[in-house]
Amino acid sequence: MKLTKSLILGSAAMFAGAGAQAADLPVKAKAIEYVKICSLYGAGFYYIPGTDTCIKLGGYLRVDTTINTNADFEGQANYLSGARNRLSNYYTTLARQDLQIDTRTATEYGLVRTFFEGQFTWISGGYAGAGTTNVNGSTAYDGRNPAGSGGGQVAGGKLAVYYAFIQFAGFTFGRAESQFRTPWAEYPANNYELPGSAGWEPVSQVTYTADFGQGITASVSAQDQVTNYQSNVWNVSGATAAGLATGTYGANDIGGSRAPDLVAKIRVDQAWGLFQASVAAHDNHAGYYGASEVTGHPSDKWGWAAQLALSIKNLPTGAGDSINLTGVYTNGASRYNFHDFMSSTFAVYGGTGVGGAYQSLGLAGVSDSVFVAGADQELTTTYGFNGGYTHNWDPYWNTSIFGGWAAVRYNNTAKGYICGAFVTTLALSSGTGGCNPDFNYAVVGTKTGWTPVKGLTFTAELAYMMLDQKYASGSTVTLPLQSTIAKPAATYELKDQNSLVLLLRAQRNF
């Protein structure tokens, strides 16, 4: 027994020792994949480990404060901001985080690129309600929606997708910048929104771009009209006193989408600057004349827009100085001039010197077309321009001056429709002869920026807005009670209005 026990214990010790020695043997480590710099597409790109795809991450964090407006992007235009009373904001704040993801892969068919840009924005709220009767709690809104209207908020903020597109073999699929717009869009030298060009906001599209070399390209595109490029289609037969008092000249009678906007562009982008010519076709598709489909409907009418733009770089006034200029003309496609970041109706109150009038009021409205029951659509004409000059004092400081002007013109038939409702419903004192819904809208301003370190800029911008309405001088209207902005039922003088807005911004790009 002792011999057997000794053999068993000895064998166990031998195997245990062998196991310990095996565990101590070196094991070949798994290869580590290091992130490598990708120099094919410029600074900031890296290879995704294990692939031949390069990726770049970027974005910015922005903090704004605007003085004397309820919006981050626009002056006193309408609703609570235009009321200019105790319900109007003296300031509005914004905080935004933006994230950009750019991937690129070289293939036998050429470059395959994807690009995404999203952001989360918080804009301070406004107090909306029934004026002196009731005031609701503060509500966050995105600047394009009245306080309390929703606008897709998430916990008081808003999530948004700006860009999300694929590029391959000259084609672009997805949400990208409109081929109509210029690289600077409505920002020739400014942050404040200007009329006189197509807007910045990207749009869903299918586009083909031909590159002829030396910075010369041509593009053709079919782009979504619904989100960014559809203005009002007013059925004036549905006009109400409450609507007319806000610059809404009828029921907004837009039907479902039928055709995308068709866009073409030629661009020359070289060291001296840039020249661009753009055209767009826009289908105006109305709903029904009345409450049901048996009431009939007007036929579709195609509108159009054309734009010329010029940029001159590296002026003799200083390194990096530039001038950007844009001019646009539209007929039945007004959002290519009064872009989607701007209001399409204006109702701005002020003082008056007319006896018997409670206050003055600037009224205006932008549409693609107007009609009445039983009649065809009458297309609205607009035209405008904007421009800006930027001077760099040194690598840290720059100053710009900028301006934009745009006009809305209704034809005689459309004026007859609108004025018939306007005179009858609001008792215009000057009658049909003093009724003219045409108007001009202009903005001028200056901006100074300080960049103490790379990627961090502090900006102060002052902008002056002017609303030039064309109703006869001294005309008055009788408006109903507007409880949401605390304006009483009274007589108001129709008069031009203006406002001054200060924007303060801090932005960190990365």
Secondary structure, DSSP 4 states (H G I P E B T S, - for coil): -HHHHHHHHHHHHHHHHHHHHHHHS--PPPPP----B--SS-TT-EEPTTSSEEEEEEEEEEEEEEES-SSSS--S-SHHHHH-STTS-SEEEEEEEEEEEEEEEEETTEEEEEEEEEEEEEE--EEEESTTS-EEEEE---SSS-TTS--SEETTEEEEEEEEEEEETTEEEEEE--TTS-TTTT-SS-SS--SSS--SS-EEEEEEEEEEETTEEEEEEEE--TTTS--EEEEGGG--HHHHTTT--SEE-B----S-EEEEEEEEEETTEEEEEEEEEEEE-B--SSSSGGG--PPPEEEEEEEEEEEEES-TTSTT-EEEEEEEEEES-GGGTS-TTS-SEEEEEE---STT-SEEEEEEE-EEEEE-TTS--EEPEEEEEEEEEEEESSSSEEEEEEEEEEEEE--HHHHHHHHHHHHHHH--TTTGGG----EEEEEEEEEEEEEEETTEEEEEEEEEEEEEE-SPTT-EEEE--BGGGTBPSEEEEE--EEEEEEEEEEEEE-
